Amino acid sequence: MSEVKEKQEKVLVEQDDEKKSPKTKRKRESEERSVNYEEVKNSRGRSPDPEPSKRLKYDTEQNTKDDTVSSTVDSNKEEKESLTEEVCNDNAIIVAKHYNSLENKNLAQRNRSRIIYLRNFNNWIKSMLITKFVEEIKSKMNHGSRMKVLDMCCGKGGDLFKWKKANISHLICIDLAEVTVQQCHDRYKDLLKRNASQRNSLFSAEFITADCTKVRLRRKFEDPSMYLDIVSCQFAFHYCFESLQQAECMIQNASECLKPGGYFIGTIPDAYDLVSRWQKCDGNSFGNDVYNVEFFCDKEKPPIFGAKYHFQLEGVVNCPEFLVYLPAFKKLALKFGLEMVLFERFDDFYDNMKDKDKQLLNIIQALEVYPPRDGPPVGDPDRDYQHAKEYLKMYPNYSQIGTLSKSEWEVTSLYAVFAFKKMKTVWNKDGEAEYVNS
């Protein structure tokens, strides 16, 4: 496994100039093999580099399959990689079984959940992220033109209404779990029936069961020549960081489906905050009455790929997940022509976007009213609302505020939004693809 890990890490390290001495090169390789989560800390909440690389060479021989491995690799290493692939397949089966087994709860059941406001808040974050980049693309489209979208890891179709609101023309929904894809399709059929009498036609859609981390998605489209305006991956991208090959496959899938100027957007756990809380606790597990995280990898030096943990959230999620090391994410994205334009934690994104659609915050009840109008609060009255009490003391003119319980804030602050812009592809004199800012 050490040889496989070393190969993965070397792929991410930029090749030194031939002019550099072997001593300098060895020192640099040694430094970059250690995951530095301080780099993630320093990069979060900060605008992307103002002048990213103008041109990025794409190595067409390094694809998403195991043929990236040199033919000179010995048979022992191939056996180890085969074992790694089997573990990856096992984890994919666990994830698919987990999501296939989730009960399709009705509205009354969801409203009784301890984390109802957390779920609504996360839904508002997704809505605002989608709206932000829908508006960005529409501002550059001809009047009357409509967008095409890929919902990667679509789940049960929780974002269908968001795409309806965006007035897109076509949606491709893909997920690993067959049952959830069918549930997504059923939701679309219901939406189609309700929309039959309305003036504007609902977007067309196709539904595909596939592993976005292992399969080239374009070949499964009804029209494989189609280019899309947005690729969205909500609360699922982190599964691909199980291995370098899976991460490359998923990012390449997002990139090659997009038009130049299109966006790859999504939501992921913030690796720095996860590791920071992990390293401050005794043992490998931490959390509160709402969530629990347990790690299954080296605490001192988590690997770049395959840093596994279990995240349990009141029965919503409890299956293997993997840290997304931000510098590696950015570097792999650039390799496939995707330039990072946004990375913000949920709490920061909320602060920046809350004044843009306060009405939606109220409509979907993304925040809990405190003190509650009727009945007890969802959290612990003594522990979970001290921040709200202090705020009301500072501003006595307010009798109530909208907030989340302390336990829920601790969860939502673990997540971040991201967005990458697809660069323009050009071909050099050697027939190799390069990417430039459009």
Secondary structure in CASP SS format (residue, H / E / C, confidence):
PFRMAT SS
TARGET T0000
AUTHOR 0000-0000-0000
METHOD secondary structure of the structure
MODEL  1
M C 1.00
S H 1.00
E H 1.00
V H 1.00
K H 1.00
E H 1.00
K H 1.00
Q H 1.00
E H 1.00
K H 1.00
V H 1.00
L H 1.00
V C 1.00
E C 1.00
Q C 1.00
D C 1.00
D C 1.00
E C 1.00
K C 1.00
K C 1.00
S C 1.00
P H 1.00
K H 1.00
T H 1.00
K H 1.00
R H 1.00
K H 1.00
R H 1.00
E H 1.00
S H 1.00
E H 1.00
E H 1.00
R C 1.00
S C 1.00
V C 1.00
N C 1.00
Y H 1.00
E H 1.00
E H 1.00
V H 1.00
K H 1.00
N H 1.00
S H 1.00
R C 1.00
G C 1.00
R C 1.00
S C 1.00
P C 1.00
D C 1.00
P C 1.00
E C 1.00
P C 1.00
S C 1.00
K C 1.00
R C 1.00
L E 1.00
K E 1.00
Y C 1.00
D C 1.00
T C 1.00
E C 1.00
Q C 1.00
N C 1.00
T C 1.00
K C 1.00
D H 1.00
D H 1.00
T H 1.00
V C 1.00
S C 1.00
S C 1.00
T C 1.00
V C 1.00
D C 1.00
S H 1.00
N H 1.00
K H 1.00
E H 1.00
E H 1.00
K H 1.00
E H 1.00
S H 1.00
L H 1.00
T H 1.00
E H 1.00
E H 1.00
V H 1.00
C H 1.00
N H 1.00
D H 1.00
N H 1.00
A H 1.00
I H 1.00
I H 1.00
V H 1.00
A H 1.00
K H 1.00
H H 1.00
Y H 1.00
N H 1.00
S H 1.00
L C 1.00
E C 1.00
N C 1.00
K C 1.00
N C 1.00
L H 1.00
A H 1.00
Q H 1.00
R H 1.00
N H 1.00
R C 1.00
S C 1.00
R C 1.00
I C 1.00
I H 1.00
Y H 1.00
L H 1.00
R H 1.00
N H 1.00
F H 1.00
N H 1.00
N H 1.00
W H 1.00
I H 1.00
K H 1.00
S H 1.00
M H 1.00
L H 1.00
I H 1.00
T H 1.00
K H 1.00
F H 1.00
V H 1.00
E H 1.00
E H 1.00
I H 1.00
K H 1.00
S C 1.00
K C 1.00
M C 1.00
N C 1.00
H C 1.00
G C 1.00
S C 1.00
R C 1.00
M C 1.00
K E 1.00
V E 1.00
L E 1.00
D E 1.00
M E 1.00
C C 1.00
C C 1.00
G C 1.00
K C 1.00
G C 1.00
G C 1.00
D C 1.00
L H 1.00
F H 1.00
K H 1.00
W H 1.00
K H 1.00
K H 1.00
A C 1.00
N C 1.00
I C 1.00
S C 1.00
H E 1.00
L E 1.00
I E 1.00
C E 1.00
I E 1.00
D E 1.00
L C 1.00
A C 1.00
E H 1.00
V H 1.00
T H 1.00
V H 1.00
Q H 1.00
Q H 1.00
C H 1.00
H H 1.00
D H 1.00
R H 1.00
Y H 1.00
K H 1.00
D H 1.00
L H 1.00
L H 1.00
K H 1.00
R H 1.00
N H 1.00
A C 1.00
S C 1.00
Q C 1.00
R C 1.00
N C 1.00
S C 1.00
L C 1.00
F C 1.00
S E 1.00
A E 1.00
E E 1.00
F E 1.00
I E 1.00
T E 1.00
A C 1.00
D C 1.00
C C 1.00
T C 1.00
K C 1.00
V C 1.00
R C 1.00
L H 1.00
R H 1.00
R H 1.00
K H 1.00
F C 1.00
E C 1.00
D C 1.00
P C 1.00
S C 1.00
M C 1.00
Y C 1.00
L E 1.00
D E 1.00
I E 1.00
V E 1.00
S E 1.00
C E 1.00
Q E 1.00
F C 1.00
A C 1.00
F H 1.00
H H 1.00
Y H 1.00
C H 1.00
F H 1.00
E H 1.00
S C 1.00
L H 1.00
Q H 1.00
Q H 1.00
A H 1.00
E H 1.00
C H 1.00
M H 1.00
I H 1.00
Q H 1.00
N H 1.00
A H 1.00
S H 1.00
E H 1.00
C H 1.00
L E 1.00
K E 1.00
P E 1.00
G E 1.00
G E 1.00
Y E 1.00
F E 1.00
I E 1.00
G E 1.00
T E 1.00
I E 1.00
P E 1.00
D C 1.00
A H 1.00
Y H 1.00
D H 1.00
L H 1.00
V H 1.00
S H 1.00
R H 1.00
W H 1.00
Q H 1.00
K H 1.00
C C 1.00
D C 1.00
G C 1.00
N C 1.00
S E 1.00
F E 1.00
G E 1.00
N C 1.00
D C 1.00
V C 1.00
Y E 1.00
N E 1.00
V E 1.00
E E 1.00
F E 1.00
F C 1.00
C C 1.00
D C 1.00
K C 1.00
E C 1.00
K C 1.00
P C 1.00
P C 1.00
I C 1.00
F C 1.00
G C 1.00
A C 1.00
K E 1.00
Y E 1.00
H E 1.00
F E 1.00
Q E 1.00
L E 1.00
E C 1.00
G C 1.00
V C 1.00
V C 1.00
N C 1.00
C C 1.00
P E 1.00
E E 1.00
F E 1.00
L C 1.00
V C 1.00
Y C 1.00
L H 1.00
P H 1.00
A H 1.00
F H 1.00
K H 1.00
K H 1.00
L H 1.00
A H 1.00
L H 1.00
K H 1.00
F C 1.00
G C 1.00
L E 1.00
E E 1.00
M E 1.00
V E 1.00
L E 1.00
F E 1.00
E E 1.00
R E 1.00
F H 1.00
D H 1.00
D H 1.00
F H 1.00
Y H 1.00
D H 1.00
N H 1.00
M H 1.00
K C 1.00
D C 1.00
K C 1.00
D C 1.00
K H 1.00
Q H 1.00
L H 1.00
L H 1.00
N H 1.00
I H 1.00
I C 1.00
Q C 1.00
A C 1.00
L C 1.00
E E 1.00
V E 1.00
Y E 1.00
P C 1.00
P C 1.00
R C 1.00
D C 1.00
G C 1.00
P C 1.00
P C 1.00
V C 1.00
G C 1.00
D C 1.00
P C 1.00
D C 1.00
R C 1.00
D C 1.00
Y C 1.00
Q H 1.00
H H 1.00
A H 1.00
K H 1.00
E H 1.00
Y H 1.00
L H 1.00
K H 1.00
M H 1.00
Y C 1.00
P C 1.00
N C 1.00
Y C 1.00
S C 1.00
Q C 1.00
I E 1.00
G E 1.00
T E 1.00
L C 1.00
S C 1.00
K H 1.00
S H 1.00
E H 1.00
W H 1.00
E H 1.00
V H 1.00
T H 1.00
S C 1.00
L C 1.00
Y E 1.00
A E 1.00
V E 1.00
F E 1.00
A E 1.00
F E 1.00
K E 1.00
K E 1.00
M C 1.00
K E 1.00
T E 1.00
V E 1.00
W E 1.00
N C 1.00
K C 1.00
D C 1.00
G C 1.00
E C 1.00
A E 1.00
E E 1.00
Y E 1.00
V E 1.00
N C 1.00
S C 1.00
END
